[in-house]
Amino acid sequence: MAKWKPHYDLKKSKSLIDSDKYIIVKSAKTTAFKLNFNEQRIKDVLLNIKPSDFSKSEEDWQIKGHWQDAYKTCYDGHRLYVKWKITENKEEHLLVLSFKEDQGGEI
């Protein structure tokens, strides 16, 4: 199921990123590194995402009731697809699930 409004507040998401309360999963880090994005450039991309970059929010297929927000953005000549969710264990963290070249559709 998808919805066309972000589940997570973008300002809150950026606040977590800015305070280094985010984790990039291994697969997202691998695809980012293949595009020559190091961790600082990944963080720059995340902090430069705009509300107009929002693509969709989709329910986590593994955990019902949890959502993932997807954004399509341009950065340094790359069309990128980025997806994240906020986890709430002992404290909130933003979990970057996808960071890859966008293969379809308009930005």
Secondary structure, DSSP 8 states (H G I E B T S, - for coil): -EESS-SS-HHHHHHHHHTT-EEE-HHHHHHHHHTT--HHHHHHHHHT--GGGEEEEEE-SSSTT-EEEEEEEEETTEEEEEEEEEEESSSEEEEEEEEEE--SS--
